[in-house]
Each structure stands twice: as C-alpha cells, then as structure tokens.
Amino acid sequence: MTVENGVRVVASSVVLLSVATSDPRCTLYVSDRMLWVATFVGVMMFQSAFTGFCPAGIILKKLGLKSAA
C-alpha cells in the first residue's frame, strides 16, 4: 500500500466512523459534534490538494509506507 492510498483509507474511515457515531439511532452514538470530525477531515483533504501538506501522509510515511512517486 502506498502513502496516497493509506491517506484515502484513513480519511474515509474517520469520516464514516464520525458520521455513524453522530446518529442518535446508532448503537455507537457518541455525540452530534462528531460531524465536526468529518468536517475537519474534509477541510484537511481540500487544503492538502493545494498545499501538499497532509498530516496523515506524514504519519504514514513514518510508519514505513512508500510514496507512489
């Protein structure tokens, strides 16, 4: 797995988990504020497309994943 694919996996997992735990009907209900986590991930993905700065990518590189480039 490359860093780029790893970032997509991490981002999509965090978004899905935060949306799932924000629904009061869910058995894993945490809070309505969990939607802010999904918003933060979306904003970070948007800005990384323009700046190239991605905290998740930095962490995944330190964990040993290789870049596709």
Secondary structure, 3 states (H helix, E strand, C coil): CEHHHHHHHHHHHHHHHHHHCCCCCCCCCCCHHHHHHHHHHHHHHHHHHHHCCCHHHHHHHHCCCECCC
